[in-house]
């Protein structure tokens, strides 16, 4: 399916975060103080960042998930409106705090993050699946939201709607969401912790014994690995780019991958599309707000300069 054939609608379910971003020369040692060369505040969170990417790549996005009830939420709603994202699914919860992250970015573009998420946010009650899934072509959600998204994901999977999980935290191998999704892309750390193995391929195969979903793992600058037909490992190196900011790159990958799956792109093509999107994001400062437009990704993929590293 080509992008022009239909503007696909993706439901992103997660917990928005206020990102407080500091540019620093190096991560401070314990008990020390450093000065930041710049500061900015942007809206973040895995699903929200992915939603921005999907919208810029041509998808229609509905964002759903819990927030605290705070005046500062206005910045989140304004930012999403500017990106053309439907925020009618966000649920404000009385007496709770909208998550906050302190993000330190060093000259290499690598980020160190400290986040507070009010544990009571996980008590949110989402709308019924019949309401959430109306006219939806795919779902993207965060593994940390399993407590309140599994039922919706299971119903979507039952209906044949792709469900992509951004798995960036350790999970129980008996977690219901492992069987309520069509595609799970792990971070390397989360994969190893969940499988109890430090070998990427061995860990993916271990998880394949407990989940029927398509399984993959992102490994930053080393690219992405997944299990193909018959459980055979496939690997795609990362695109070589000059990195200035990795914040939101993984979320951009998941967003682009979800849209590609909804479009019916073959897995290898979807992986390449997602990898290119993440690579372009890394060349710009601004978290997910540095995500590229569709034409930029298509041009990058079509250029001779887009050859993969060996």
N, C-alpha and C positions, 0 to 999 in steps of 0.2 A: 504493500500500500504506500503510495506517495503522500507526502505531507499535504499536497493540494487537494487530494481526494476527499478528505474529511478532517475537520478540526476535532481531534479526539479529546475526550474529557477524562482527566485523571483525578482520582481522589487521593489526596495526600493526608495521612493521619499521623499526627505527632504532637510534640509539645514545643511551642515557640519559645525562644530564648532571646533575652537582650544581651548582645555581645558588646562588652567594653574592651576596646582594642588598643593596645599599647605597642608601639614600635621601640625595640630596645637593642642595644649592642650585643648583649648576651644575657642568658637566663641567670638571675641572681642566685648566689649561693645562700644556703640556709642562714637566716639571721642578718642578711645584708640588705642594703638599699641601693637601688639604681634609678637613674632618671630616664624617662622615656623621651624620645625625640618627637613623637607625635601621639595624639589620642583621637579616637573617634568612637562613636556608638552606632552600631547597626543592629538590625533585626536578624536573628539567626535561629539555629535549631535544625536538626537533620532534615525533617520532613519539609519545614518551611524553606530551607535552602534549596532542596530538590524542587519544590514548587516553583521557585523563581526560575530555575534552569528550564524546567518543562515549559513554562509560559514563554520564555525567550526563544525556545526552540519550536514554538508554534502550537503547543497544546493548550487546551482550556483546563484550568485547575480550580478545584474546590479544596480548601484547606480546612481540616477538622481536627479538634483537639482541645485540651483544657488550658486555661489561663487563670491567674489570679484576677481579682477584680481591682484594678489599679488605674489611676489616671495615666500612668506611663504606657498603658496599652495603646493609647492613641497613636503612638509612633509606629506600632506594629500594623495597625489597621491602615494608616496612611501609606506606609511603605508597600503593603500588599495591594492597595488600590492602585498605586502608581505602576505596579507590575501587571495589572489586569487580573488579579487573583481574587476569586470569590471567597470571602471570609465568613460567610453565613454559618459555617459549621463550627466556628470557634465558640467555646463554652466558658464563660467567666464564672469562677467559683468564689463565693463570698469568703472573706477572711484569709485567703491564701495569697502567696507571692508568686508573681510570674517569674520563671527561672531567669537567673543572671549568670553570665560567664565572664570571667576576666581572662582575656586572651593576650599573651605576649608573643610578638613575632620578631624573630631575630633577622639579621641581614641575609641569611640563606633562604628566607621565606618560611622556615619551619615555625610551627606554633606550639606553645605550651599553654594549657587551658585548665582553669579551675572553675567548676560550675556548681551552683546550688540549685537543686530542684526540690520543691516542697513535696515530701512523700505523700501528702494528702491529695495531690493532683491526680494520683492513680485511682482515686475513688470516683472519678468522673463517670457519668452515664451517657453514653453516646446515643444518638437517635437510633431507631429500629433499622435493621438492615434493608428493609423494603424502601425506606426513605433515603438512606445513604447511597444505595446502589442504583438508584434510578438514573438511567442514561449514562452510566459509568462504563468506560472502556478498559480501565485498569486501576489497581490500587497500589500505592507505595506507602509503606509504613515502617516504623522503627521497632526493632526487637524489644527495646525497653518498654514499649507500650503494649506488650503481649497481654497484660492483665485485662485491658479493656478493649482490645481490638480483635482478639482471637475469634469470637463469635461472628463478627462481621466478615473477617477474612475467610472463615470456613464456609459461610454462605456464598461469598463471591466465588470461591473455588468450585463449589457445587454447581454454580451457574455458568462455569466456564470463563469467568472473568479473571485475567491474570492478576496475581497478587505477588508483588515484589517486596521482600523483606530486606531492609538495611540492618544487618546483624553486626552491631559494633559493641556488644557487651556479652559476657559469658552467660550461657543459658543452660538449663538442665536438658539432658538428652531426652527427657520425657515431656518437654515443653509442648503444649498443644499446638502452638503456632508452627512448629516444624512440619505438622501434617495439615496445616490450614493455609498453605501457600504454594504457589507454583514455581517461584524462583527465590532463592536465598543467596545473597552476596555478602559474605563475611568480610570484616577486617581481619588481618592476619592474627592480631592479638586475640580477638574474640574467637576465631576458629580454633586456635591452639588451646585456649582455655576451656572451650566447650567440649572439644573432642578428647582432651587430655593427651594430645600428641603435638610434637613440635615440627613435624614434617608436614608441609602443606598438602601434598597429594595423599599421604596416609590419613591425615585428619579429614580431608574431604571424603575419602572413601569410608571412613568411620561414620561420618554424619550421613552418608548415603544409606547406611544400614538402618537408620532410624527415621529418615525423611524421604518421601518420594519426590521431593522438589528438585528442580535443577539447582546445582550447587556450584558456587564460585568463590574466589577469595581475591581481594585487591591487596597488592603488596607495594603501594607507593611507586617509587621510581623504578621498581623491578617489573611493574606491569600487573597483569591479572591472569589467574589460572582457574580453569574450570574442568569439570568432568563432562566429557562428550559422550557419544553413543557407546554403549557397552562399558561405561565407566572409565574410558580411556582419557588420560589427562591431556588437556590442551593449554597452551600458554601463549599469551600475546604480550610482547614487551611494551613498555611505555614509550610514548612519543618523546623525542628529545627536544626540550624547550628550555628557555632561560626562566627559572622559577624565581618569583619574587614574593608569592603569597600562596601557601597551601590551604589556608582556611576555607572550608567549604568545597574543596576539590572532590573529596569522596562523595559528598552529597550531590554535587553536579554529576558525577559518574552515575550514581543511582537514579537520578532524575532522568538523565538522557537514556539510560538503559531501559527504564520503565516505558518511556515514550516509544522507544524503538520496538520493544516487545509488543506494545499495543498496536503499532503500525504493521506488525507482522514481519519485521525484519528477521532474517536467519540469525542464529546466535552469534556466529563469528562477525557478521556485519554489525549487529547490535553492540557487541563488545568494542569494535573499532570506533563506532560512532560515539559511544560513551567515553572511551579513552581519549579521543580527540577533544571532546567537550571539556573533560577534566584538565587536559593539558593546556588548552587555551585559557581556562580560568586561572591556572597557576601563573600565567605570565602577567597577571594584573592584580593590583592591590584592591581589596574591598570585599573579601569574603564572597558569598554567592552573588552579590550585586556586581561582581566582575565576570559573571557567567556570559558566554558569547551568545550571539544571535545565530539562528539556523544557517543563514547564508555564510557566516564566518566559518562554521564547522564544515559545511559542504565544500567551501573553497579550500580550506585547509586539507581536507581529505583528498581533494582532487589535485592538489599541487605536488610537484615532484619533491618539494621540501618536506613533505609529510611522510617520508620513508621511516619505517620503524627501526629502532636500534637493534643491533644483532645480539 
